[in-house]
Amino acid sequence: METPASRLQFFPIALFGSVMGVAGFSLALQKATPVLGLPPALSLAFTLLSAVFFMLMTSIYLVKSTRFPQAVKKEFKNPVGAHFFGAFSISILLISLLFQDITPQAAQILWFVGVILHFGLTLVLLNTWLLNNPWHLGEMTPAWFLPAVGNIIIPLGTPMFADLETGWFFFSTGLVMWLTLLIIVFYRIFFHPPMPKILEPFLFIFIAPPAMGFLAYVMLNDGLVDNFARILYYIALFFAVFLITQTPRLIKLPFAISWWALTFPLAAFANASWVMYFSLYSPVYQGLALLSMAMVLLLIGYLTFKTLQLVAQKKLCQPPVAPPPQDPIDPAEQNQPSD
């Protein structure tokens, strides 16, 4: 007989994507508060909500790790689940940014913990990819961007928590990882069988690296929005526009935890749009920021409702989706002589 304790082993690490979404929205709300004349208590409430949400998810996953360590190891070997461990360390980094003006010392400790965990995860995943790769190209999804995204987020804390050279190191690392993975993921999407329908919301992760890269670069560049910053922002804008056009197709898909992947990328774009507005004072960017925030807020409300429905139906903790079958290698292609 299935019990709550036995279902706990299937509690998905991907749920930390929801923490990223709420924290990302809270960061955007902090930027919007003085512009819109909102009460500071509203921004503080969302900041505290992000922290409570993070502590709740962390507590549940710690219990899972203690009671079902083999399930955690199995999740880390999953081509999707492994990369969502980055969502945990990214959540720590985002929480530290939210509290940097409220409790600077505690925020700095959190930031260092997030940096150590995320950089360690990056090294582990790189070693897995290079030396003992158990995964195949057909199993690749945009979730693989998460290690790159985390390295790009780290510089946002460098003005207060560390020197700028540390920020440039992580920005450079994240940028190279993102550009490399971008080409590989495009190749996988274009020339391999489609991803399982349940994973298609992960496509929105395409928005996050250039949006967060823009924020990090502007921070490292003394707040100046130069031409390179514009390139990063408009890449994020292109992905946002393109993926929003896919919404009519995506809304026909059944709800799954993967839907939370929509929230953080759109929140990241909202933050980037606010920075563009503060630099150029064009109402276009303010409109884009407000539109993105409205979409994220609606998504958070809807996805929270659907997630609670799964909890009530005892369907939240389910075995992970099996990876798609790997394409067979064409012998003629394999034996084709090089030019």
N, C-alpha and C positions, 0 to 999 in steps of 0.2 A: 504493500500500500504506500502510495506517495505521500510524504509528509512535508510540512514547511521546511524542516531541517534538510531533507533530501533535495528539495528544489533549490535550496540555497547554493548548491554546488554549481548551478547554471546561472547564477546572478552575473550579468554581463559587464565586463570592464567597459564596454562601449557606452554604458550609462553615464560615464564621466563626461561624455560629449554634452550632456544636458547641463552639467555644471559649467562647462566652457561657455555654453550659450547664455546662461543667466549671468555669469560674471562678465562676459563681453558686453551684454546689454547694459549692465550696471556701469561699466566704464564709459559707455557712450552717454548714459544718463548724467554722469558726472560732468561731462563736457557740455551737455545741453542745458544743464540747470541754470547757469548764469545768463545764457543767451535767451532762454525762454522765460526767465523770471520764475522758475519753479521753486517751490519751497525746498531748502536743503534737506529737510527731513525725509522727503521722498527718495532722494538719491541715497541717503544713509540707510533707509529701509531696504532698498534693493541690495545695497552692499552687505548688510547683515544677512539678508535672505540668501545671498550667494554663499556666504561663509557657513550658514547653517546647512544649506543644501550640500556643500562640500563635505562637511563633517558627517552628515548622515550617510552619504554614499561611501565615504572612507570607512566609517564604522562597520557598515554592512560587509564591505569587501574584506576588511581585516578579519571579521568573524569567519567569512568564507575561507580566507587564507589559512586560518588556524585549524578549521575543522576539515577542510577539503584541499590540502596542499597539492594533491595530484591533479585536481580539477584546475587549479591555477597554472600548474605546469603545462597541462594540456591546452589551456587557453593561450598560453604564451607561444605554443607551437602552431597555433592556428594562423594562417596568413593574414586574416583580418584582425583577430583578437590581439595578436602580438603588437601590432602598431598602435592599438588603442591604449596600451599601457602608457603611451606618450600623453594621452589625454589626462591621465592622473597628474603627471608632473607639470603639464601645461596649466592645469587647474590651480596647482599650488602657486605657479608664477602669476597667474591672473589675480588670485586672491591677494597676493603680496602687493600688486600694483593698486588694487582697490583700497588697501589700508595704509599705503605709504604716507599719506597726510594725516591719518587718524592715529595710528600707533606705529611710528617710524621704526622703532627698534624691533618690535615683533615682526613687522613687514620685512625687515632686512633679513631676519633669521629665516623666515619662510622663503624669501627669494633665494638665499644660498642653498637651502634644502632642495628647492625646485631645480636650481641650476645643476647641482650635483647629481640628482636623480635623472634629470633629462639628458645630461651629457653622458652619464653612464649608460643609459638606455640606448642612446645614439651609437655609442661604441659597440655595445652588444649586438645591435641589429646590423651594423656595418660588418662586423665579423661574421654574423650569420649569413648575410648576403654574399660575402666574398669567399669564405672558407668552407662553409658547410651548409650551403643553401638547400633546405628541404622543400622549398617552394618553387613553383613554375610561373612563367610569364602569364599564363592564362588565369592564375590565381591573384594577380595583381589588381589592386583597386586604388582609387585616390586616397584611401586611408593611409597609404604608405607615405603620404606627404606629412603626416603628423610629426615625425622626428625633425623634419626640416622646419616646420612651423614653430616648434618649440624653441629651436635655436635662434630663430628670427625674433621671437618674443623676448628672449633674455635681455637684449640691449635696452629695452624700454625701462629697465630698472637701473641701468648703469649710471645715470646722472646722480642718483641718490645713494645707491648701494655699492657701487664699484667704479673704477676709473673707465674712461671712454675706450681705452685700448682693449679692455675686456669685452666691451660691447662690439667693437669692430671685429674682434676675433669670432664671436658667435654669429654676428651678422654675415660675415664672409662665409663661414661654414654652412649656415643655413641657406644662403643664396645659391651656393654651388650645388648643394644637395637638391634644392628645389628645381633648379634648371635641368639637372641631370635626370631626375625622376619625371619631370614634366614631359620630356621627349619619350622616355620609356613608356609612361602611362598612356600617352597619345598613341604610340605604336600598338600597345596592347588593345586599346579600345577600337582602333581602326581596323586592325588586321587579325583579331582573334574573336572567338565567339563572344556575344554580349555577356555582361555581368548578370548574375541572378537578379531578377526584378527587385528582390528585397534589399539589394545593395545599391540600387540606382540613386537614392538620395545622397550617397557619398560623392556624387559628381559635384555637389555644391562646395566641396572642400577645395576645388580649383580656385575659388575666390580668395581663400584665406592667406596663402603664402604671399601673393603680391600686395594684398591689403596690409598685412602685418609688416611686410618688408618695407612698404612705404612709411608706415609709422615709425619703425625702427631707424630707417635711414634719415628721416627728418629730425628725429631726436638726436642722432649722432652728428648731424650736419648743422647743429646750433639752431634748429627750428626753421631752416631755410628750405623752401620748396623749389628746388632747381629742376633742370630738365630730366635728370635721372629719376628724381622723385615723381615727376609727372608720368614718366614711362611706367613706373610701378603702379601708380594709381589707375591709369587708364587701362592697363592690363586687367586689373581687378574689376574695373567698370565693365569692360568687354565681357568677361566671364559672368558677371552678375546679370547683365542684360541677356546674354545668350541662355543662361540656365533658367532665368525667369520665364523665357519663352517655352521652356520645356514643362512648365507647371501643369498645363492641361493634361499632359500625358502622365505626369507623376502622381497627380491627385487620384488617378484611377487605381493606383496600387494600394494593396491592403496596408494598414498601419503596422509598423514594426519599430523597434528601438532605433534602427538606422535613420529614421526620420529626424531624430535630434541632431543629425549632422547638418541640417539646414540652418540651425540657429546661429552657431558661432561664426561661420563665414559671413553671413549677412550682418552680424553685429560688428565684425572686424571692418567690413566695408563702411558701416555707419560711422565708426570711429575715424576711419581714414577720411571720410567726407567732411566730418567736422574740422579736422586739421586743415583740409583744403579750404574750407570756408574761413577759418581764422586767418589763413595766409592771404587769400585772394578776395575775400568778402563778396563773393558772388552768390546771389540767392539760389543759383542752380545747385551749388554744393550743399547749401542748407536744406534745400528741398530733397536732395538725394539722401542726406543724413536722416531727415525726419521720416521719409518714406521707408528707408531701411529699418529704422527703429520701430516704426508701426508694424512692419511685417514681422519683425522678431518678436515683438510683444504678443501679437496675435498667435504666432506659432507656439510660443512658450505656453500660453493659455490653453491652446488646443491640444498640444502634445502632452501637457500635464494631465489634462482630462483623459486622453486616450491611454496614457500610461497607467493612471489610477484604475481605469477600466480593466486593463490587463491584470493588475494586482488583485482586483475584486474577483476576476474570473480565474485566478490562479494560473495565469498564462504568461506572466512576466519572465519567469526563469525557465527557459526552454533550452534544450540542447542546441548548440550552434549550428548554423547552416553549413552543410557539407560544401567544400570548395568545388567549383566547376571542374569538369574533366579537362585534363590537359590535351591540347591539340596533338594529334599524331604527327610525327615528322615525316615529311615527304622524302622517301629515299632518293628520288632524283635530285631534289633540292639539296639534300645532305651531301650527296656525292658529287655535286656540281663543281668542276674545277674553278679555282679563282683565276681572275684575269692576270 
